[in-house]
């Protein structure tokens, strides 16, 4: 076993407190075929900002096909993978997360979903059967988008908003600034030398978009922060999806829904692969509380901003920063 030196650890990734030994069993689970799904979704968004979706309608075959294609990419020699990077912002990246000093034990592909499913630069490195990758991406993303629209419209129904497409229309818009990310966390047996500490694959953060739709393999590592500040591990389920409330949705609900803080810790023996669809609005869209949701005399907790303004501020920050802080009306 190669033991990583402390200077290397400090330079390339963060080490946090011990990883919980048990998985949190209190994650809300929503069956999309359940007539009460809209109520369960709203309660989960208020209490956790996070929930699990089953009976989602996305074929398991689509998940497996894309996972296999992604693993085929990540198993290539580093020199081949590097031909798809560095991300600008789309493409292949490794270790560095953004341009502000955040790092993690991962490699990834960041892809646009609009107007093309994947960027030409990312596709070009698939020397063998590139259309297999494109087909797997298109099938998966198309199915996930449809499921995402159902979830967003169920949220509106559960909140009693008359225009049930108030959230989904922003993601459906042909100018939607949505993206897709495939994260690969290689196993790291060297972490055993850290004596109780854990290697951070992706540091704690909230997602700036409206909604995030996550599917991963059967390797654990995902953690969410509960309202009391406790970090808990999410049991993996490769057949289901996990939904995150994003910062923009927190603003649009005037704080009723909570954007969940989450992170990923590296595993010592098994690789983790996660695929995340980030549903975002058009760049020019103004983000503010939905008027029909506001009670009489209720004031907005946030200053109005465009998605471009918030996206720019988010990407100029560090992962763990409170990105919404500068947009709060009554920030101390």
N, C-alpha and C positions, 0 to 999 in steps of 0.2 A: 504493500500500500504506500502511495506517495502522500506524505504529510505536507500540507500547504503551510507555508511560513506565515507568521502574523502580518508582516508587511504586505504580502500578496492578498491576504484576506481583507485588510483595511483598504487596499487599492481597488479591488474589483467587485466586492459585494458587501452587503451589510450582514451583521450577525445580531439577532435579536434574542429575546428570552426563550425559554424552553417551549417546545411544541406540545400542546395538550396531548395526553396519551389516549384520550377517549374522544370519539366523534360526537358532535352535538346532534341530538335526535329531535330537537324542537323546531327544525326548519319547516315552515308551512308548506304543505303539498296541495297543489290545485289540479284537479281533474277538469280539463277544459270541456268535457262533455257533461259536467255536473251543472244543473240549473242554478246552483248557488255559487258557481265559480266567480261571478262578478263580485259578490260580497266577500268571498274568501280572498280574492286578489286585493281588494281595497284594504281589508284588515291587515294583510301581510305587508302591504306597502307602507301603511301607517306605523306598524309595530317594528318591522325589520328593514324595510326597503329591499326585500329579497325574498324569493320563494322558488319552489321547485314546481315544474309543470310536467304532468303525465297525460297520456291520451292526447298528445299534441298534434298528431297527424303527419309528422315528419317520418318518412319511411326509414327504418333502421339501416336499410341498404344504402341510402344516401349518406348517412353518417359514416358507415364503415368504409364506403368507397373513398370518401374524401380523406378520412383518417389514413387509409393505406397510401393514397397518393402523397399526402403530406409527409408521412414517415419515409417514403421513398426519396423525397426531396432532402429531408434532413439527414439521411444516411449517406448522402453523397460526400465526396472529399471536400474539405473546407475550401479548397481553391475553386471548385465548381460552384459551391453555394455563394461564394463572394462575388461571383459574376452578376448576381441579382441585387447587389448592394453597392454602396451603403444606401439606406432608405432616404428618399428625397421628396416627400416623406415616405412614399411607397417603395416597397422592395424588401430585401433581406437585411436583417440586422442581428447583431450578436453582442450580448453583455450590456451595451450601452442602451439606455432607455431615454430617448429624447436627447436634447443638446445641453442640458443644464446640470450634468454631473450624476444623474441617477443611473445606477447599474444594477444588474441582477444576474442570477445564474440561469440564463436562458438564451435561446436564439428564436427568431421569429420571422414571419412574413406578414407585412402590412399591405393590404390590398384595397383598392377602391372598388366599390360596388356600383358606382354611377359615374359616367354612363356605361363603362365597360366593366365586366365582372372582375377581371384581373388586369393588372398593368402589363403592357407588352414586355417590359424589362424582366418582370418576374417569370413570365411565360417562356421567354427566350432560352432560359437555361435548361429547360426540359428537352434534352436532345432526343430522347426516346419517347415516342407516343405523347407529345405535348397535349393533344386533343383529349386524352384520357383525363388529364388534370383539369382542363377547361370544362369538360362535360361534368365531372364530379363537382366542381365548384358551382356551376350554373344550377345543377339539380338541387344541391344542398341549399344554396342561398335563396333560390326561388321558394323552396318549401318553408324555410325559416322565416322569410319575409311574410308569407301568408299567415303563419302562426303568430308572428309578432303583431300583425294587424288585429287579429282576433283578441289578443291580450290587451292591446291598447284600447280597443273599443269596449271591451269588458270593464276596463278601468273607468271609462267615461260613464258607462251604464251604472256601475256601482256607486259612482259619485253623484249620480242624478243629474248629469249634464245633458241637456236636451240634444245637442249636436254630438252624437256619439262618435263622430269621426274627428273630433277636435284635436286629438293627439295623433291618430293614425294618418290623417291627411298630410301631416308634415313629413312623415317618413315615406309616404306613398308618392309625394311630389317628385316629378322627374328631375328637379334640381336638388333633391335631398342630398345632404352632405353626409352620407352614411359610409361606413367602411367595414372591413372584415380583417380580423387578425388571427393568425395561427401561431400559438406559442408552443415551443418545445423546450421542456426542462430536462436536460440529460441527467442520468443518475450521478450522484456525487458521493462515492464511498469515503472520500477524504473528510467529509463533514463529521464522521465519527470521531475524528481527532479533536473536535472542538469541545468535547467533554460537556455535553448537556446543552450547548448552544445550537442554534439552527441557522442554516444558510437560507437567505432570502432569494427566492427566484424572481419575484416581482414585488416591489415595495408597496406599503400601504398607500391607498389612494381611493378617491371616488371617481366615477366615470362622468365626464362632462356632458355627454349627449343626453337624449331623452330616455333611452332604454338600451340595455345590453342583454343579449341572449347568448348564454354560454352553454357549450357542450364539451365534455372532456372524456378522456378514457377512464379506466378504473383505478388510476393511481391517485391517492389523496394528496393534499397539499393546500387546497383552497381554504382560506379562513375569512370569516367576516367578523366585524366588530359589533357587538350588541350595544343597545342604548346605554347600558351601564359601564361601557368601556372594556368589557371582557372580550377577549379574542377566543373564538371557538372554531373548531375544524368542521368542515362540511363533508358529510359522507359522500363519496363519489358514486355516480350512477351513470354509466355510459349510454343508457337508453332514454334518459330524460334530459330536460333542459332546466337551467337556473336563470332566473330573471333578476336583473339589478335595476333599481330605480337610479336614473342619472340625475346630475345636478340640474339640468334644464327642466326635467319633470318636477323636481322639488320646487322650483320657482313657479312653474305653471300651476301647481296646486297650492301655491302660497304656503309652503311648508307642511302641508298635510301629509304628503308623502316624503319619506326621508331617503336621500341619496346614501347608499350604504358604503361604508369604508371597508375595503377588503385587501387581501394580499395573498401571495402564494409562497409557500416554503418548499425548498428543494427536498427531494427524497434521496436517501442514501443508496438505494438499490434499484429502483425502478424509474423509468422515464415517464414524464407526464406530458400529454399533448392536449391542448385546449383550443377550441375554435370559438371565437366570439364575434357576433354580429352587433355592431354599434349603430343603432337607429338615430340618425341626426336630422335636424331640419335644414332647409335651404340656408345658405350663408346670410342672406339679407333678412331672414325671418326675425321679427321682434319677439323676444322672450319676456313674458310678463304673466302674472296670474290670470287665469281664465275668468273673464268678467262674470259669467253666469254662476261661477263657483263661489264668488265672494258674498259673504253675508252682509246684511245691512250695516253700514258704518265700519265694515272691516277694511283696514288699510293694508296695502301691499307691504310685505316685508322687504321687498327688493326694488332696486332701481331698474327701470326698463333698459334692456340692452339687446343688440342683435346677436345672433349666433356667432357671426364672424368676430365680434368684439370679445365674446366670452371665450371662443376657441383660441383666439390669439393670446388672451390673458392666461388661459389654462396651459398652453404649450410654452409660455414664457416662465412658468412656475416650476417648482419641484413637485415630485409626486405627492408628498405628504402635506403640502401646503393646503390651507383652507381657501380653495379657489373662489368660493362664493363670498368670502368675507368682504372683499372690496366692492361688492355689488349689493350688500345689505344696506338698507336705508338707515338703520339705527345702530350700525356697528360702533362699538366702543373704541 
